[in-house]
Amino acid sequence: MYRYREIFVSVVGALAIAACGDDPTSPEVVPCTAETSSVTATVDAGQSVVFDWEPACGVAMLLVEEDASDMWGISTDEATWTRPDQGNLITPPVTYGVTPSGVTEFQEPLTFVAGGAYELILWRILPEGSQAQCEERFGNLCLLTVHPFTR
């Protein structure tokens, strides 16, 4: 019993040290749960447009729309959409027009118009039986956010 307690204390101590960063102002990443049904998105519309969200859930589909028309779209393979661990592969941050590894681009990026109004839309696969209350839901797909932004 003593040996297990010693190992436990060592592991917890190592994790606590690893969790401490050099920058005390950096935000703590909040993990997603099986019931996470919304995120808070941010868009950095600088030289490159970069999308981020908290908690940093992996998602299955990221869309950028203008007036309900797709500007750019990426997703994981629909064959993986029954398995959240295999289908939610898109993780923040994501740069507009840069398709992450293992993800398919189904709409090539169109050029933004200065001052144009756009929306970032994120869909996540929920585990079977999840009771998460999503803004919209199609089977096990959960709409996490529709975040308006201006370029």
C-alpha positions in Angstrom: 0.0 0.0 0.0 2.8 2.4 0.9 4.4 1.9 -2.6 1.1 2.9 -4.3 0.8 6.0 -2.2 4.4 7.0 -3.0 3.8 6.6 -6.7 0.5 8.5 -6.5 2.2 11.4 -4.6 5.0 11.5 -7.2 2.7 11.5 -10.2 0.4 14.2 -8.7 3.5 16.3 -7.8 4.9 15.9 -11.4 1.6 16.9 -12.9 1.3 19.9 -10.6 4.8 21.1 -11.7 4.0 20.4 -15.3 0.8 22.4 -15.0 2.7 25.5 -13.8 3.8 27.7 -16.7 6.4 30.4 -16.9 3.8 33.0 -17.7 1.4 33.6 -14.7 -0.9 35.6 -16.9 -1.5 32.8 -19.4 -5.1 31.5 -19.1 -5.7 28.0 -17.9 -7.1 25.7 -20.6 -10.5 24.4 -19.7 -11.1 20.9 -21.0 -14.3 19.8 -22.7 -16.6 17.2 -21.2 -19.1 14.8 -22.9 -21.8 17.4 -22.0 -20.0 20.5 -23.4 -22.5 22.2 -25.7 -21.2 25.6 -26.3 -17.9 27.5 -26.5 -16.8 31.1 -26.5 -15.1 31.9 -29.8 -12.7 34.7 -30.6 -11.5 35.8 -34.0 -8.2 37.7 -34.6 -8.8 39.5 -37.9 -5.2 40.7 -38.2 -3.0 40.0 -41.2 -4.2 36.4 -41.1 -7.6 35.5 -39.6 -7.2 33.1 -36.7 -10.1 31.4 -34.9 -9.9 30.3 -31.3 -12.4 29.0 -28.7 -12.7 28.1 -25.1 -13.0 25.5 -23.9 -10.7 24.2 -26.5 -12.9 21.3 -27.7 -12.0 19.4 -30.7 -14.7 19.9 -33.4 -15.8 17.9 -36.4 -16.7 20.9 -38.7 -15.6 24.5 -39.0 -17.5 26.8 -41.3 -17.0 30.5 -42.2 -20.1 32.0 -43.8 -21.2 35.3 -45.3 -24.9 35.8 -45.5 -25.5 32.1 -45.1 -23.1 31.3 -48.0 -20.0 29.2 -47.3 -16.8 31.2 -47.4 -14.6 28.3 -46.2 -15.4 24.9 -44.8 -13.4 22.0 -43.2 -14.5 18.8 -41.6 -13.3 15.4 -40.5 -14.4 12.4 -42.4 -18.2 11.8 -41.9 -17.4 8.1 -41.5 -15.8 9.0 -38.1 -18.9 11.0 -36.9 -20.2 8.2 -34.8 -16.9 8.3 -32.7 -16.2 11.6 -31.0 -12.6 10.5 -30.3 -12.0 10.0 -34.0 -14.3 12.8 -35.4 -13.5 15.8 -33.3 -10.0 16.5 -34.7 -10.1 20.2 -35.4 -8.6 22.0 -32.5 -7.9 25.7 -31.9 -6.3 27.8 -33.0 -7.2 27.5 -36.7 -6.0 30.0 -39.4 -8.4 30.8 -42.2 -7.5 28.8 -45.3 -5.0 26.5 -43.6 -6.5 23.0 -43.4 -5.2 21.0 -40.4 -3.8 17.5 -40.9 -6.4 14.7 -41.1 -9.1 17.2 -42.1 -10.8 17.7 -45.4 -11.5 21.1 -47.0 -15.0 20.9 -48.6 -15.1 24.7 -49.5 -12.0 26.5 -50.7 -11.4 29.8 -48.9 -12.9 32.8 -50.6 -11.4 36.2 -50.3 -12.7 38.4 -47.4 -14.0 41.9 -48.3 -12.8 44.6 -46.0 -15.6 45.6 -43.5 -17.5 42.4 -44.5 -19.7 40.7 -41.9 -19.0 37.0 -41.4 -19.8 34.1 -39.0 -17.6 31.4 -37.5 -19.7 28.2 -37.0 -18.4 25.2 -35.0 -20.0 21.7 -34.9 -18.9 19.0 -32.4 -19.7 15.3 -32.2 -21.2 14.3 -28.9 -20.9 10.8 -27.4 -23.9 8.5 -27.8 -26.5 9.2 -25.1 -25.2 12.7 -24.3 -28.0 14.9 -23.0 -26.1 18.2 -23.8 -28.5 21.0 -24.6 -27.1 22.5 -27.9 -28.2 25.5 -29.8 -29.1 23.1 -32.6 -28.6 19.4 -32.8 -28.7 16.9 -35.6 -28.3 13.4 -34.2 -25.0 13.5 -32.3 -23.8 16.7 -34.0 -24.0 19.7 -31.7 -23.8 23.4 -32.8 -21.3 24.9 -30.4 -21.3 28.5 -31.6 -22.2 30.9 -34.3 -19.8 33.8 -33.8 -20.2 36.9 -35.9 -17.0 38.9 -36.8 -15.9 41.6 -39.2 -12.9 41.5 -41.4 
